[in-house]
Every structure is written in C-alpha cells, then in structure tokens.
Amino acid sequence: MKKLLLLCAAFMLLASVSAYSSTGRSMLYSDSFMLRARGAEANYWNPALLNRSYNDVLFPVLNLGIYIANNSLDLDLYNTIVEKDTLSEADKDKILDAIDEKLGVYAGSQIVLFGFSKGRSAVTGSLHLDAQGNLSEQYLELLLRGNTEDSYVFSKKQNNASALSYVDITYGMGDIRIPLGKKLNPIQTGFALSILTGVGSGHTENYEGRFSSTYDGLSLKQDILLRAGLGGFGLKGTLGAAWQTPLPGLSTGFALDNILGFINWQARCMDFSYRLEADSVYVENLGEDLDALLTDESEEIEGKPFTTKLPLEFRGALLYDFPYASLSVDYFTGLTKTEYSPGTGRVAFALESKVPAVMPLFLGFTPGNSDYPWRVSYGIGLRTRKVECGLGVQSFKSLLPGYKTKGLAFASYFTIRT
C-alpha cells in the first residue's frame, strides 16, 4: 500500500507544476515585485517601468527561480513514510490528518535565456516550466485504510494533473506618459508583446472513478483521459501602469498579463486513455491472480490540434520607498480559470533593507490560499554601480527551511548595468 501511495505522488510530480510563474529576483520578495521590477525584468511584471534611466543586461541562466512544494506533507513526515516497510495505523492517521480535502503537488521554474533593456524598450527570452497535480483525500483514505463506506465517487475536480512548458520572446516599451495636470505626476504606461513557442503540454481532459462494496461484491471502475501536445505557437500581451502619488515615496500601479494569451499545439497531439475495471469481486477472490480479477485497457491515439488558453491575470500593488528601506504589497488574481490557474486571489508582502546600500537584504511573505501554500522568502544581494546580483531561498508552510517545510524554492539573479 505504501508503494502505491508513493506511486501516486510520483505520478503527480512527473505528470504535472504551478500556474504562478516567478522570475528569479521576484522570488526573493515572495513575488511582491510588480513596482520593484526595473530594466529587462519589467517586461514580465510591469512594462510601464521601462525607462531611460535604467539600462541593463540579464546574464543568461543565472537569472532563475525554481521550486517544488506540496500543500500537506512536510519533510519529516515524508521521511517517515519512505523509511518504513509498512505503515502503522498511527502513520496513516498522520498522513490523512495533514491533508485538507486534497494533496496538491506544485513545481515550476523560469529561466532567463537572454534579456536587455535600452531606453524605454526591452527584449527578453525565457524558458517556463509549470505543473501541478492533485489527489483527493478520499482517494488516499481508500488506498491507506480500505473502504469504510459503501461507495466512493471520484471526479476531475480534485484528481487532476497539468503541465506546460514554453519559451517566450518578449518586446516591451514603457514610460509612455499620460499627463494629469501641473500638480500631479503623470501616469506611466507600457506594454509588452510575447511570441510563445510551445515545448510541451499535458492535462487531465477527463477523469471518472467509482468504487463500491455491496452484497454483490467489490466493484471498481476508473476512466482517465490525458491530452498532450508537442510543438506549438502562441502569443500574449501585457499592459501596465504606474503612478507616483503626491505622498512622497508612495507609488501604485497595476498590470494585466496574458491578454489574449494562447498556445496552439500543432506539431504532435496525443490522447492517452486508460480504463481499469473490476466487477463482483468477493473477499475470498482477493488472494487470486489480480490479472484475472481486473480488466485494464490503455490506448494511445493521434489527437486533434488543440489550444491552451493562458489565464488572464490582474496585478495591483503599492510601494512605499523609505531612505533606508522599502515596503510593498501586491495582489494577484486570475480573471479566467484554466487547467493551469485556479483563479484564486492572493496577496504578497515584501521588505527590502537598503543598509548597507551595497548589500541589500530581502524578506517576503505570502499568506497563501486554498490553492497556493503560504510561504516566506529570504534573500541577500550585492549592488554596485555596474552589477546587481543576489541569492534567495523560500520556505513553504514553514518560517524556516527545514524538516517541517512543505516545499523549497531557490532563486538567483545577475544583472549588468549598461
């Protein structure tokens, strides 16, 4: 039973990561970064902030963020599961007590391939890898404890997986000013257009599962349809705005990302179907050969071209800049719901210490929600007139990385001012 449980977790990791992609530097702020982005990075957060006073080059590959996490099991509990040959009832209770409705696994990465800004424009390219998987608590309880009810019904809502990988080439222009009169600062606006090259995509197109125990014996039926695509082409747009308020040091802004965003998969499309069925199996039959009791069918067929719609996302932010520190709060919400985004809103907070000026310190916190685990990030940087670089870590559902964390993230950035 333990092997089956670990197999389910492995499937979720391999088949699927999260809809919320982050650039390397933004992870140090727990993504409270929309009004902090400068130079080429503003292409991904708020192109309105592109301006002539900040020109830079992003060093390839060293600007990256990568994470893997889940919403339920910490490292200590995971080690307990792996180290034991059999799970005791107490171990099973710990696992199920840690899960709230579903076990969710998330992973993701964004790696900058190139990037530079000059004047009010920037050109960037990045590799995006995002995936996620979910398994219902009810399913895990059936695996661990056997059936305690007469019937179970499983659906795609809490049992699903998705994965998406693509490369973007993005051009952005910013600092397009809208005057507000002589007494108020103008509103800065900007836009970015992205050409997307799809690497691969996969998602649960359909899932239905039933298990029942009656006088006629045990019955099991499970139908899974996975849809995958290789090689695609797409587009997306981003609009942003930023405004320095009359209050010194306080700025605000918003951005809309993934406007009309899509990737059309044409090169190769596949449908994978799997059916597992057993009918009228009695307890005395369970000692027999499982192949004789279960009927399983799998099929791989050429699929039709399909389109992945990227979730339209709204971001709003406030940034208060002190002489020796800065505070920010960002709000994100998906305006459309897709396989790659649940559309649930979230908030992020960040503090940057500017003392000493050459070595800034970063602290970020995201309270999280039902689809996005809370997290804390820590970072340290080096800032000179020509070079900015830094490293950071992020801990999921734990104040510090360790055996109680439910996920880890690593981020780095390296920028050369020009």
C-alpha positions as CSV (number, residue, x, y, z in Angstrom):
1,M,0.0,0.0,0.0
2,K,2.9,2.3,0.8
3,K,4.3,1.8,-2.7
4,L,1.0,2.6,-4.3
5,L,0.8,5.8,-2.3
6,L,4.3,6.8,-3.4
7,L,3.5,5.9,-7.0
8,C,0.5,8.3,-6.9
9,A,2.7,11.1,-5.5
10,A,5.4,10.4,-8.2
11,F,2.8,10.5,-11.0
12,M,1.7,13.9,-9.7
13,L,5.2,15.2,-9.8
14,L,6.2,13.8,-13.2
15,A,3.0,14.5,-15.0
16,S,2.5,17.9,-13.8
17,V,3.8,22.4,-11.6
18,S,2.0,25.8,-10.7
19,A,0.3,28.4,-12.7
20,Y,2.1,31.2,-10.9
21,S,5.5,31.6,-12.6
22,S,8.1,33.8,-11.0
23,T,11.3,35.4,-12.2
24,G,14.4,34.8,-10.2
25,R,14.6,38.1,-8.4
26,S,10.9,38.3,-7.6
27,M,11.1,35.1,-5.5
28,L,13.3,37.0,-3.0
29,Y,10.3,39.2,-2.4
30,S,7.7,36.4,-2.5
31,D,6.5,38.0,-5.7
32,S,5.7,41.3,-4.2
33,F,7.7,42.7,-7.1
34,M,5.4,44.4,-9.6
35,L,6.5,48.0,-8.8
36,R,10.1,46.9,-8.0
37,A,11.0,45.5,-11.4
38,R,13.4,47.5,-13.4
39,G,15.1,47.1,-16.8
40,A,14.5,44.0,-18.7
41,E,12.7,42.3,-15.8
42,A,9.9,44.9,-16.1
43,N,8.9,43.1,-19.3
44,Y,7.4,40.3,-17.2
45,W,6.0,42.4,-14.3
46,N,5.1,45.9,-15.4
47,P,6.4,47.3,-18.7
48,A,5.4,50.8,-17.7
49,L,8.6,50.9,-15.6
50,L,10.9,50.6,-18.6
51,N,12.7,54.0,-18.8
52,R,15.9,55.7,-20.0
53,S,17.4,55.9,-16.5
54,Y,17.9,52.1,-16.1
55,N,19.5,50.1,-18.9
56,D,20.8,46.5,-18.2
57,V,21.7,43.1,-19.5
58,L,20.4,39.9,-17.8
59,F,23.1,37.3,-17.6
60,P,21.8,34.1,-19.2
61,V,20.7,31.2,-17.0
62,L,21.9,32.9,-13.7
63,N,18.5,34.7,-13.6
64,L,16.3,31.8,-12.5
65,G,13.7,30.7,-10.0
66,I,12.8,27.1,-9.3
67,Y,10.5,25.5,-6.7
68,I,8.8,22.3,-5.7
69,A,6.2,22.0,-2.9
70,N,3.0,20.4,-1.7
71,N,0.2,21.6,0.5
72,S,0.2,18.8,3.1
73,L,3.3,16.7,3.8
74,D,6.4,18.1,5.4
75,L,9.9,16.6,5.0
76,D,9.8,14.9,8.4
77,L,6.5,13.1,7.6
78,Y,7.8,12.2,4.1
79,N,10.9,10.6,5.6
80,T,8.7,8.6,8.0
81,I,6.8,7.2,5.0
82,V,9.8,6.3,3.0
83,E,11.9,4.7,5.7
84,K,9.3,2.2,6.9
85,D,8.5,-1.0,5.1
86,T,4.9,-0.9,6.3
87,L,2.8,1.9,7.7
88,S,1.2,1.7,11.1
89,E,-2.3,3.0,11.8
90,A,-0.7,5.9,13.6
91,D,1.4,6.7,10.4
92,K,-1.8,6.6,8.3
93,D,-3.6,8.9,10.7
94,K,-0.7,11.4,10.5
95,I,-0.8,11.4,6.7
96,L,-4.6,11.8,6.5
97,D,-4.7,14.4,9.3
98,A,-2.1,16.5,7.3
99,I,-4.3,16.6,4.2
100,D,-7.2,19.0,3.9
101,E,-9.5,17.8,1.1
102,K,-6.7,17.1,-1.4
103,L,-3.0,16.6,-1.7
104,G,-1.6,19.1,-4.1
105,V,1.9,19.0,-5.6
106,Y,3.4,22.0,-7.3
107,A,6.6,22.7,-9.2
108,G,7.9,25.3,-11.5
109,S,10.8,27.3,-13.0
110,Q,11.5,30.3,-15.1
111,I,15.0,30.5,-16.6
112,V,16.1,33.7,-18.4
113,L,17.8,32.8,-21.7
114,F,18.6,36.4,-22.6
115,G,17.5,39.9,-21.8
116,F,18.5,43.5,-22.2
117,S,16.9,47.0,-21.9
118,K,17.9,50.2,-23.7
119,G,16.0,53.4,-23.2
120,R,12.3,52.8,-23.0
121,S,12.5,49.3,-24.6
122,A,13.5,45.8,-23.6
123,V,13.8,42.4,-25.3
124,T,13.8,39.2,-23.2
125,G,13.6,35.5,-23.7
126,S,12.8,32.9,-21.0
127,L,12.0,29.2,-20.6
128,H,8.9,28.5,-18.5
129,L,8.2,25.2,-16.8
130,D,5.0,24.9,-14.8
131,A,3.0,21.9,-13.5
132,Q,0.6,20.8,-10.7
133,G,-1.2,17.7,-9.6
134,N,-4.0,17.0,-7.1
135,L,-5.2,13.8,-5.5
136,S,-8.3,13.8,-3.3
137,E,-8.1,13.0,0.4
138,Q,-10.9,10.5,-0.1
139,Y,-8.8,8.6,-2.7
140,L,-5.8,8.5,-0.3
141,E,-8.0,7.3,2.5
142,L,-9.3,4.4,0.3
143,L,-5.7,3.5,-0.5
144,L,-4.5,3.6,3.1
145,R,-7.4,2.2,5.0
146,G,-9.5,0.4,2.5
147,N,-13.2,1.1,2.1
148,T,-15.0,2.4,5.1
149,E,-18.1,3.4,3.1
150,D,-20.3,1.5,0.7
151,S,-19.4,3.6,-2.3
152,Y,-17.0,6.3,-3.5
153,V,-17.1,8.7,-6.4
154,F,-14.0,10.5,-7.7
155,S,-14.0,13.4,-10.1
156,K,-11.6,15.5,-12.1
157,K,-12.2,18.5,-9.7
158,Q,-9.9,17.0,-7.0
159,N,-8.0,14.4,-9.1
160,N,-6.1,16.0,-11.9
161,A,-2.7,16.9,-13.3
162,S,-1.4,19.5,-15.8
163,A,1.9,20.6,-17.2
164,L,3.1,23.3,-19.5
165,S,6.4,24.3,-21.0
166,Y,7.1,27.1,-23.4
167,V,9.7,29.7,-24.4
168,D,8.8,33.4,-24.8
169,I,10.5,36.1,-26.8
170,T,9.1,39.4,-25.5
171,Y,9.4,43.0,-26.6
172,G,8.3,45.7,-24.2
173,M,8.1,49.5,-24.3
174,G,7.4,51.7,-21.3
175,D,7.4,55.2,-19.8
176,I,4.5,56.3,-22.1
177,R,3.2,59.2,-20.1
178,I,-0.4,60.3,-19.5
179,P,-0.4,63.9,-18.0
180,L,-2.6,64.7,-15.1
181,G,-2.1,68.4,-15.0
182,K,0.7,70.5,-13.5
183,K,0.2,69.5,-9.8
184,L,0.2,65.7,-10.2
185,N,2.8,63.3,-11.6
186,P,1.9,61.7,-14.9
187,I,0.8,58.1,-15.2
188,Q,3.4,55.9,-16.7
189,T,2.1,53.2,-19.0
190,G,3.7,50.5,-21.1
191,F,3.0,47.3,-23.0
192,A,4.8,44.0,-23.8
193,L,4.1,41.6,-26.7
194,S,5.3,38.0,-26.5
195,I,5.8,35.3,-29.1
196,L,5.4,31.9,-27.5
197,T,7.0,28.7,-28.7
198,G,5.3,25.7,-27.0
199,V,7.6,22.9,-25.9
200,G,5.1,20.6,-24.4
201,S,1.7,20.5,-22.7
202,G,-0.4,17.9,-20.9
203,H,-3.5,17.9,-18.8
204,T,-6.3,15.7,-17.5
205,E,-9.0,16.0,-20.0
206,N,-11.4,13.7,-18.2
207,Y,-11.4,11.6,-15.1
208,E,-14.1,9.4,-13.5
209,G,-13.7,6.9,-10.8
210,R,-16.1,4.7,-8.8
211,F,-15.7,2.1,-6.1
212,S,-18.5,0.3,-4.3
213,S,-18.9,-2.6,-1.9
214,T,-22.2,-4.4,-1.9
215,Y,-23.7,-7.8,-1.4
216,D,-22.7,-8.5,-5.0
217,G,-19.0,-8.0,-4.1
218,L,-16.5,-5.2,-4.8
219,S,-16.7,-3.1,-7.9
220,L,-14.2,-0.7,-9.3
221,K,-14.2,1.5,-12.4
222,Q,-11.7,4.2,-13.4
223,D,-11.5,6.1,-16.6
224,I,-8.7,8.5,-17.3
225,L,-8.1,10.6,-20.5
226,L,-4.8,12.6,-20.7
227,R,-4.3,15.0,-23.6
228,A,-0.7,16.0,-24.6
229,G,0.8,18.3,-27.2
230,L,4.3,18.8,-28.5
231,G,5.4,21.8,-30.5
232,G,3.2,24.9,-30.5
233,F,2.9,28.6,-31.3
234,G,1.2,31.4,-29.5
235,L,1.0,35.0,-28.5
236,K,0.2,37.0,-25.4
237,G,0.2,40.7,-24.3
238,T,0.8,42.6,-21.1
239,L,-0.4,46.1,-20.2
240,G,0.9,48.0,-17.2
241,A,0.6,51.4,-15.5
242,A,2.4,53.0,-12.6
243,W,1.9,56.3,-10.7
244,Q,4.0,58.2,-8.2
245,T,1.3,59.6,-5.8
246,P,1.5,63.1,-4.2
247,L,2.6,61.4,-1.0
248,P,6.5,61.3,-1.1
249,G,7.8,57.7,-1.6
250,L,4.4,56.1,-2.3
251,S,3.7,54.7,-5.7
252,T,0.9,52.5,-7.0
253,G,0.2,50.6,-10.2
254,F,-1.4,47.6,-11.9
255,A,-0.8,45.2,-14.8
256,L,-2.8,42.8,-16.9
257,D,-0.9,39.8,-18.1
258,N,-1.7,37.0,-20.6
259,I,-4.0,39.3,-22.6
260,L,-5.4,37.1,-25.4
261,G,-2.8,34.6,-24.4
262,F,-2.8,31.2,-26.1
263,I,-0.6,28.4,-27.4
264,N,-1.9,26.3,-30.3
265,W,-0.4,22.8,-30.4
266,Q,0.0,21.5,-33.9
267,A,3.3,19.5,-34.3
268,R,2.1,16.4,-32.5
269,C,-1.0,15.9,-30.4
270,M,-1.8,12.7,-28.5
271,D,-4.6,11.3,-26.4
272,F,-3.8,8.7,-23.7
273,S,-6.8,6.8,-22.3
274,Y,-6.7,4.2,-19.5
275,R,-9.5,2.2,-18.1
276,L,-9.4,-0.1,-15.0
277,E,-12.4,-2.2,-14.1
278,A,-13.4,-5.0,-11.8
279,D,-16.9,-6.2,-11.1
280,S,-18.4,-8.5,-8.4
281,V,-15.1,-9.4,-6.7
282,Y,-15.6,-11.2,-3.4
283,V,-13.2,-11.1,-0.4
284,E,-12.2,-14.8,-0.9
285,N,-11.2,-13.9,-4.5
286,L,-8.6,-11.3,-3.4
287,G,-5.9,-14.0,-3.0
288,E,-6.1,-14.9,-6.6
289,D,-4.2,-13.5,-9.5
290,L,-5.0,-9.8,-9.8
291,D,-4.8,-10.0,-13.6
292,A,-7.7,-12.4,-13.6
293,L,-9.8,-10.1,-11.4
294,L,-9.0,-6.7,-13.1
295,T,-9.7,-5.6,-16.6
296,D,-7.4,-2.8,-17.8
297,E,-7.2,-1.2,-21.2
298,S,-4.9,1.5,-22.4
299,E,-4.8,3.3,-25.7
300,E,-2.7,5.9,-27.4
301,I,-4.2,7.7,-30.4
302,E,-3.3,10.7,-32.5
303,G,-5.2,13.7,-31.2
304,K,-6.5,16.7,-32.9
305,P,-4.7,20.1,-32.6
306,F,-5.9,22.0,-29.5
307,T,-5.3,25.3,-27.9
308,T,-4.1,26.1,-24.4
309,K,-5.5,29.4,-23.1
310,L,-3.3,31.2,-20.7
311,P,-5.2,32.7,-17.7
312,L,-5.7,36.4,-17.8
313,E,-4.2,37.8,-14.6
314,F,-4.6,41.1,-12.8
315,R,-1.9,42.5,-10.5
316,G,-2.2,45.6,-8.3
317,A,0.5,47.0,-6.0
318,L,1.6,49.6,-3.6
319,L,5.2,50.5,-2.8
320,Y,6.4,52.8,-0.1
321,D,10.1,53.8,-0.5
322,F,11.9,55.0,2.6
323,P,15.5,56.2,2.5
324,Y,16.8,53.1,4.2
325,A,14.1,50.5,3.3
326,S,11.1,49.9,1.2
327,L,7.8,48.1,1.8
328,S,5.4,46.7,-0.8
329,V,2.1,44.8,-1.0
330,D,0.9,43.1,-4.2
331,Y,-2.4,41.5,-5.1
332,F,-2.8,38.9,-7.8
333,T,-6.0,37.2,-9.1
334,G,-6.8,35.2,-12.2
335,L,-9.6,36.7,-14.1
336,T,-10.1,33.5,-16.0
337,K,-9.9,29.9,-14.8
338,T,-8.0,27.3,-16.7
339,E,-6.2,23.9,-16.1
340,Y,-3.1,26.0,-15.2
341,S,-4.7,28.5,-12.9
342,P,-7.5,28.1,-10.3
343,G,-8.2,31.9,-10.5
344,T,-8.0,32.3,-6.7
345,G,-6.7,35.7,-5.5
346,R,-3.6,36.0,-3.3
347,V,-1.6,38.8,-1.5
348,A,2.2,39.2,-1.1
349,F,4.2,41.5,1.2
350,A,7.9,42.4,1.0
351,L,10.5,44.4,2.8
352,E,13.9,45.4,1.4
353,S,16.6,46.8,3.7
354,K,19.0,49.3,2.0
355,V,21.5,49.3,4.8
356,P,24.3,48.8,3.8
357,A,23.5,50.1,0.4
358,V,25.9,47.7,-1.3
359,M,24.3,44.6,0.4
360,P,20.5,44.8,0.4
361,L,18.5,42.2,2.4
362,F,15.1,40.9,1.3
363,L,12.2,39.5,3.2
364,G,8.9,38.3,1.6
365,F,5.7,36.7,2.9
366,T,2.6,35.4,1.1
367,P,-0.3,34.3,3.3
368,G,-1.5,31.9,0.6
369,N,-4.9,30.4,0.0
370,S,-6.6,27.1,-0.7
371,D,-4.7,26.7,-4.0
372,Y,-1.4,28.4,-3.1
373,P,0.5,27.5,0.1
374,W,1.8,30.3,2.3
375,R,5.5,30.9,2.1
376,V,8.3,33.0,3.4
377,S,11.4,34.1,1.4
378,Y,14.8,35.4,2.4
379,G,17.5,36.9,0.2
380,I,20.7,38.8,0.1
381,G,22.2,40.8,-2.7
382,L,25.2,42.7,-3.9
383,R,24.6,46.1,-5.6
384,T,27.2,48.3,-7.2
385,R,27.1,50.9,-9.9
386,K,27.6,48.2,-12.6
387,V,26.5,44.9,-11.2
388,E,23.5,43.6,-9.2
389,C,23.3,40.0,-8.1
390,G,21.8,38.0,-5.3
391,L,20.6,34.7,-3.9
392,G,17.4,33.7,-2.1
393,V,15.5,30.8,-0.6
394,Q,11.8,30.3,0.0
395,S,10.1,28.0,2.5
396,F,6.6,26.7,2.1
397,K,4.3,26.5,5.1
398,S,7.2,26.9,7.5
399,L,9.0,30.0,8.7
400,L,12.4,28.5,8.0
401,P,13.7,25.8,5.6
402,G,14.0,22.5,7.5
403,Y,12.2,19.2,8.3
404,K,8.9,21.0,8.8
405,T,8.8,22.7,5.5
406,K,6.4,21.6,2.8
407,G,8.4,22.9,-0.1
408,L,11.5,24.8,-1.1
409,A,12.5,27.3,-3.7
410,F,15.8,28.7,-4.9
411,A,16.4,31.9,-6.8
412,S,19.3,33.9,-8.2
413,Y,19.8,37.0,-10.3
414,F,22.7,38.6,-12.1
415,T,22.3,41.9,-13.9
416,I,24.9,44.1,-15.5
417,R,24.0,47.8,-15.8
418,T,24.9,49.5,-19.1
